[in-house]
Amino acid sequence: VLGIDLQPGEVRIAEVALRGGRPTLLKTGSAPLPDTAIHMGVVAEPGTVAQTIRGILETMGAKPGLRAVYGVPAEACVLAGFLRSPGAQHNYLKLHRIGRQVDEGGTPVAVVGAEEHVIAAIRATADMAGVPIAAIEPASWALLRTSALAMGASAAFH
């Protein structure tokens, strides 16, 4: 699985696989982006970012056909609030557990999201790059998802 970190001024990619029962970093690569490619955490130029991703993967010699966890920069994410849920499901952004089990039968979870145009720009970038989406996460959580997927967990792990 790939982890793709989309940051203003740079794209960073890591290829992770399961080795000896543990997620293992196989290859990494990065490349600069024009200042206009990602603005305020939002991919403003999907074609430019996709071309950069393809170039990095070629330089890395990454295994073809891998899915990727795309990291959304923090400035493009919104903490929508907290709720109690026995196991909420979603489309792209996971509701992450933030505390211990509670007496009310649910678990406190942080609800983090991004506006649709942020997600749409990442989808367009992924399509143009030819790198399918395994998940889209806040960048700080994308590392956890990438490791879990490398260990064989589904994209909707708990």
C-alpha positions as CSV (number, residue, x, y, z in Angstrom):
1,V,0.0,0.0,0.0
2,L,1.1,3.6,-0.6
3,G,0.9,6.5,1.7
4,I,0.7,9.8,-0.2
5,D,1.2,13.0,1.8
6,L,0.0,16.1,-0.1
7,Q,1.5,19.2,1.3
8,P,1.9,22.7,0.0
9,G,5.2,22.7,-1.9
10,E,5.8,19.0,-1.8
11,V,4.4,15.5,-2.3
12,R,5.8,12.6,-0.2
13,I,5.2,9.0,-0.9
14,A,5.9,5.8,1.2
15,E,5.4,2.2,0.1
16,V,4.6,-0.1,3.0
17,A,4.1,-3.8,3.0
18,L,3.8,-6.6,5.6
19,R,7.1,-8.3,6.4
20,G,7.5,-10.7,9.2
21,G,4.1,-9.8,10.6
22,R,4.9,-6.1,10.8
23,P,4.3,-3.1,8.5
24,T,7.6,-2.3,6.9
25,L,8.7,0.8,5.0
26,L,9.9,-0.4,1.6
27,K,10.6,2.7,-0.4
28,T,10.1,6.5,-0.1
29,G,10.2,9.4,-2.5
30,S,9.3,13.0,-2.6
31,A,9.3,15.9,-5.1
32,P,8.6,19.6,-4.9
33,L,5.4,21.2,-6.2
34,P,4.9,24.7,-7.6
35,D,3.5,27.0,-4.9
36,T,0.2,27.2,-6.8
37,A,-0.4,23.4,-6.9
38,I,-1.8,23.1,-3.3
39,H,-3.3,26.1,-1.7
40,M,-4.5,26.2,1.9
41,G,-4.4,22.4,2.0
42,V,-6.6,22.0,-1.1
43,V,-5.2,20.5,-4.4
44,A,-5.7,23.5,-6.8
45,E,-3.9,21.9,-9.7
46,P,-4.8,18.1,-9.8
47,G,-3.0,17.6,-13.1
48,T,0.3,19.0,-11.8
49,V,0.0,17.0,-8.5
50,A,-0.9,13.8,-10.4
51,Q,2.1,14.2,-12.8
52,T,4.4,14.7,-9.7
53,I,2.9,11.5,-8.1
54,R,3.6,9.5,-11.3
55,G,7.1,10.8,-11.5
56,I,7.9,10.0,-7.8
57,L,6.4,6.4,-8.2
58,E,8.5,5.9,-11.3
59,T,11.7,7.1,-9.6
60,M,10.9,4.9,-6.6
61,G,10.3,1.8,-8.7
62,A,7.1,1.3,-6.7
63,K,5.1,-1.8,-7.3
64,P,2.4,-1.1,-10.0
65,G,-1.3,-1.3,-9.1
66,L,-1.0,-0.4,-5.4
67,R,-3.8,1.5,-3.7
68,A,-3.0,4.6,-1.7
69,V,-4.0,6.3,1.5
70,Y,-4.1,10.0,0.7
71,G,-3.3,12.4,3.6
72,V,-5.2,15.7,3.7
73,P,-3.2,18.6,5.2
74,A,-4.5,19.7,8.6
75,E,-5.6,23.2,7.3
76,A,-8.1,21.5,5.0
77,C,-9.7,19.3,7.8
78,V,-12.4,20.3,10.2
79,L,-13.1,18.8,13.6
80,A,-16.8,18.6,13.5
81,G,-17.3,17.6,17.1
82,F,-17.5,14.5,19.3
83,L,-20.2,11.9,19.6
84,R,-20.8,8.5,21.2
85,S,-21.1,5.6,18.8
86,P,-21.0,1.8,19.0
87,G,-19.3,1.6,15.6
88,A,-19.9,4.4,13.1
89,Q,-19.2,3.8,9.4
90,H,-18.5,6.3,6.7
91,N,-17.3,6.7,3.2
92,Y,-13.8,8.2,3.3
93,L,-12.9,9.7,6.7
94,K,-12.9,7.3,9.6
95,L,-14.4,8.2,13.0
96,H,-11.4,7.6,15.3
97,R,-11.8,6.5,18.9
98,I,-10.5,9.1,21.3
99,G,-11.1,7.6,24.7
100,R,-12.1,4.6,26.8
101,Q,-15.4,2.7,26.5
102,V,-18.2,4.7,28.2
103,D,-21.1,3.5,30.4
104,E,-23.7,4.6,27.8
105,G,-22.7,1.7,25.6
106,G,-20.8,3.7,23.0
107,T,-17.3,5.0,22.5
108,P,-16.4,8.6,22.3
109,V,-15.2,9.4,18.7
110,A,-13.9,12.6,17.1
111,V,-15.7,13.5,13.9
112,V,-13.2,14.9,11.4
113,G,-14.1,15.8,7.9
114,A,-13.2,17.9,4.9
115,E,-15.4,19.9,2.5
116,E,-16.5,18.1,-0.6
117,H,-14.3,20.2,-2.9
118,V,-11.3,19.1,-0.9
119,I,-12.2,15.4,-1.4
120,A,-13.2,15.9,-5.0
121,A,-9.8,17.5,-5.8
122,I,-8.0,14.4,-4.2
123,R,-10.3,12.0,-6.2
124,A,-9.5,13.9,-9.4
125,T,-5.7,13.8,-8.6
126,A,-5.9,10.0,-7.8
127,D,-7.7,9.3,-11.1
128,M,-5.2,11.4,-13.1
129,A,-2.3,9.7,-11.4
130,G,-3.7,6.2,-11.9
131,V,-3.4,5.5,-8.2
132,P,-6.6,4.1,-6.7
133,I,-7.8,5.5,-3.3
134,A,-7.7,3.1,-0.4
135,A,-8.6,5.9,2.0
136,I,-8.5,9.7,2.5
137,E,-7.4,10.8,6.0
138,P,-6.2,13.8,7.8
139,A,-2.4,13.6,7.2
140,S,-1.6,13.0,10.9
141,W,-3.9,9.8,10.8
142,A,-3.0,8.6,7.3
143,L,0.2,6.9,8.7
144,L,-1.9,4.7,10.9
145,R,-4.3,3.7,8.1
146,T,-1.4,2.9,5.8
147,S,0.2,0.7,8.4
148,A,-3.1,-1.1,9.1
149,L,-3.8,-1.7,5.4
150,A,-0.3,-3.1,5.0
151,M,-1.1,-5.6,7.8
152,G,-4.2,-6.7,5.8
153,A,-6.9,-4.7,7.6
154,S,-9.8,-3.5,5.5
155,A,-10.1,0.2,4.6
156,A,-12.8,0.4,7.3
157,F,-10.8,-1.0,10.2
158,H,-11.8,-0.1,13.8
